[in-house]
Amino acid sequence: MEAATSSADQQLSEIKNNLAVVQQKIAAACVKVGRDPLSVRLLPVTKTVPVERLRIAYTAGCHEMGENKVQEAREKSEALSDLNIQWSVIGHLQTNKVKYITRFAHEFQALDSLKVAAELDKRLQSAGRGMDVYVQVNSSGETSKFGLPPEDVEDFIKQLPNYSSLQIKGLMTLAIFSTDYGRVRACFVRMRELQERLRQNAPAGLLFDELSMGMSGDFELAIEEGATVVRVGQAIFGKRPLPDSHYWPGFG
């Protein structure tokens, strides 16, 4: 029992320290470009992190959690249902899995299909609730990645007022996974420019104030280019057991 307590205390200290470092980096990136650090929301990404460690993370201050795979998110939300966690589904969603996320998710960050929009709206209407939604954009142009090509987004969003339970908040992207930061930044610039166009041309009632972009390796660049949500996993929880290519198409 003593060893278990010691391990939990060690994990709590480690996660708190990691969170503090990430928050410091967020603040520094904001200051660099004259932004308020409070304008950036940190979404801890918990894929592959065991439930026991997530309980410790909740104690450390992680009250929002983002999951890539619906099944994993569903199981964790059930196991942690005694905690007040806001769950965000940030990975590709098949139509037949929509029924699951409407039961536990507060937010969906990967909308790139009208079929999914229609099914999500139908399920949410039945449940008498809405959901915050981000449109996923393939800013890198990689065929292995999900998301709409930037040039298709304006036509896509014209259809979204048909789905009144979807509360469109903004755009989400995965930048190219590269050590060439010029190529990474170009993805974020493309998103910022698209956001500016949508703010002028979007149908009434659709907000595009949010830009979800940037992960553990590139969130500072993303903030410099306007990210309002950064999705950070490994910098908080440590390395995952499998390479990034297992979780995100096109990585590695």
C-alpha positions in Angstrom: 0.0 0.0 0.0 2.9 2.3 0.9 4.6 1.7 -2.4 1.3 2.4 -4.3 0.9 5.7 -2.4 4.4 6.6 -3.2 4.0 5.9 -6.9 0.7 7.9 -7.0 2.4 10.9 -5.3 5.4 10.7 -7.7 3.0 10.6 -10.7 1.0 13.6 -9.3 4.2 15.6 -8.9 5.4 14.6 -12.4 2.2 15.6 -14.1 1.9 18.9 -12.1 5.5 19.8 -13.1 4.8 18.9 -16.8 1.7 21.0 -16.8 3.5 23.9 -15.3 6.2 23.7 -18.0 3.6 23.5 -20.8 1.7 26.5 -19.4 5.0 28.4 -19.1 5.7 27.7 -22.8 2.2 28.7 -23.8 2.6 32.0 -21.9 6.0 32.7 -23.5 4.7 32.0 -27.0 1.8 34.4 -26.3 4.0 37.1 -25.0 6.3 36.8 -28.0 3.4 37.8 -30.4 1.6 40.1 -28.0 -1.3 37.7 -27.1 -2.9 37.1 -23.7 -1.9 33.7 -22.4 -5.5 33.3 -21.2 -6.6 33.3 -24.9 -5.1 29.8 -25.4 -6.9 26.7 -24.0 -4.8 23.6 -23.1 -6.5 20.4 -24.0 -4.6 17.4 -22.5 -4.6 14.4 -24.9 -5.0 11.2 -22.9 -4.9 8.5 -25.6 -3.1 5.3 -24.2 -2.9 6.9 -20.7 -4.3 4.4 -18.2 -7.4 5.3 -16.2 -5.5 5.2 -12.9 -3.1 7.8 -14.2 -5.9 9.9 -15.5 -7.4 10.0 -12.0 -4.1 11.4 -10.8 -4.1 13.9 -13.7 -7.5 15.1 -12.7 -6.2 15.8 -9.2 -3.3 17.7 -10.9 -5.8 19.9 -12.7 -6.7 18.2 -15.9 -10.4 18.5 -16.0 -10.7 18.4 -19.8 -9.4 15.4 -21.8 -9.1 14.7 -25.5 -9.3 11.2 -27.0 -8.5 10.1 -30.6 -10.4 6.7 -30.6 -14.1 6.6 -29.8 -13.9 3.2 -28.1 -11.1 4.3 -25.8 -12.8 7.5 -25.0 -16.1 5.7 -24.2 -14.4 3.2 -21.9 -12.5 5.9 -20.0 -15.5 8.2 -19.7 -17.4 5.3 -18.1 -14.6 4.4 -15.8 -14.2 8.0 -14.7 -17.9 8.9 -14.6 -17.5 9.9 -10.9 -15.3 12.8 -12.0 -16.4 16.0 -13.7 -14.4 15.6 -16.9 -15.3 17.3 -20.1 -14.4 14.9 -22.9 -13.4 16.0 -26.4 -13.3 13.5 -29.3 -10.4 14.7 -31.5 -10.1 11.9 -34.0 -11.8 10.7 -37.2 -15.4 9.5 -36.6 -17.3 6.9 -38.5 -21.1 7.4 -38.8 -21.8 4.2 -37.0 -19.8 5.4 -33.9 -21.7 8.7 -33.6 -24.3 7.2 -31.2 -21.5 6.6 -28.7 -20.0 10.1 -28.5 -23.3 11.8 -28.0 -23.6 10.0 -24.7 -20.4 11.4 -23.1 -18.6 13.9 -25.3 -18.8 17.7 -24.7 -17.0 18.5 -27.9 -16.1 17.0 -31.3 -13.1 18.4 -33.1 -12.9 16.4 -36.3 -16.0 17.1 -38.5 -15.2 16.7 -42.2 -18.3 14.9 -43.5 -21.9 16.0 -44.0 -23.0 12.4 -43.3 -21.4 12.5 -39.9 -22.9 16.0 -39.3 -26.4 14.7 -40.2 -26.1 11.7 -37.9 -24.6 13.7 -35.1 -27.4 16.3 -35.3 -30.1 13.6 -35.4 -28.7 11.9 -32.2 -28.2 15.2 -30.4 -31.7 16.4 -31.3 -33.1 13.1 -29.8 -31.1 13.7 -26.7 -32.2 17.4 -26.5 -28.7 18.8 -26.4 -26.1 20.5 -28.5 -22.4 19.9 -29.0 -19.4 22.1 -29.7 -17.9 21.2 -33.0 -14.8 22.1 -35.0 -14.3 21.5 -38.7 -11.2 19.5 -39.5 -9.0 20.8 -42.3 -6.2 18.9 -44.0 -3.7 21.9 -44.0 -0.7 19.8 -45.1 -2.3 18.3 -48.2 -1.2 14.8 -47.2 -3.4 12.1 -48.7 -3.0 9.9 -45.6 -4.7 12.5 -43.3 -8.4 13.2 -42.7 -9.9 16.6 -43.0 -11.2 18.8 -45.8 -8.9 20.4 -48.3 -8.8 24.2 -47.4 -10.4 25.1 -50.7 -13.5 22.9 -49.9 -14.2 24.4 -46.5 -16.3 27.3 -47.5 -18.8 25.2 -49.5 -18.9 22.7 -46.7 -19.8 25.2 -44.0 -22.6 26.6 -46.1 -24.5 23.3 -45.3 -23.9 23.4 -41.6 -26.8 25.7 -40.6 -29.0 22.7 -41.5 -27.8 21.0 -38.4 -28.9 23.2 -35.5 -27.6 21.2 -32.6 -24.0 21.5 -33.9 -22.4 24.6 -32.3 -19.7 25.4 -34.8 -16.8 26.9 -32.9 -13.9 26.9 -35.4 -11.3 24.8 -37.2 -9.0 22.0 -36.3 -5.9 20.7 -38.1 -2.9 18.4 -37.8 0.2 20.1 -39.3 2.7 18.2 -41.2 4.9 16.1 -38.9 8.3 17.4 -39.8 11.5 18.8 -38.2 11.4 21.5 -40.9 9.5 24.2 -38.9 9.0 26.3 -42.0 6.8 23.6 -43.4 5.0 23.2 -40.1 4.4 26.9 -39.7 3.0 27.1 -43.3 0.2 24.8 -42.2 -0.7 27.1 -39.3 -0.5 30.2 -41.5 -2.9 28.5 -44.0 -5.3 27.9 -41.2 -5.2 31.4 -39.9 -5.8 32.8 -43.4 -8.7 30.4 -43.9 -10.2 31.5 -40.5 -10.0 35.1 -41.5 -11.9 34.4 -44.8 -14.6 32.4 -42.9 -15.1 35.1 -40.4 -16.1 37.3 -43.3 -18.1 34.8 -45.4 -19.5 32.3 -43.0 -23.3 31.8 -42.8 -25.0 33.8 -40.0 -24.7 32.1 -36.6 -21.5 30.1 -37.3 -18.6 31.3 -35.3 -15.0 30.6 -36.4 -13.3 32.2 -33.4 -11.4 29.0 -32.4 -8.3 27.5 -34.0 -7.4 24.1 -32.6 -3.9 23.4 -33.8 -0.5 22.5 -32.3 0.5 19.4 -30.4 3.5 18.6 -28.1 6.1 19.2 -30.7 4.8 22.3 -32.4 2.2 24.1 -30.1 4.4 27.1 -29.6 4.6 27.7 -33.4 0.8 27.2 -33.6 0.2 29.8 -30.9 2.4 32.3 -32.7 0.1 31.8 -35.7 -3.2 32.2 -33.8 -4.1 28.8 -32.1 -6.7 29.2 -29.4 -6.6 25.5 -28.5 -3.5 23.3 -28.3 -3.8 19.5 -27.9 -0.9 18.3 -25.8 -0.3 14.7 -24.7 3.3 13.5 -24.5 4.6 16.8 -23.0 2.2 16.2 -20.1 2.0 12.4 -19.8 5.3 11.2 -21.3 6.0 9.1 -24.3 3.4 6.7 -25.6 4.1 2.9 -26.0 3.7 3.0 -29.8 4.9 5.5 -32.3 2.8 8.5 -33.4 2.1 6.8 -36.8 -0.1 4.4 -34.9 -2.4 7.2 -33.7 -2.2 9.8 -36.4 -2.1 9.0 -40.2 0.9 10.4 -41.9 3.1 10.6 -38.8 6.5 9.1 -38.6 
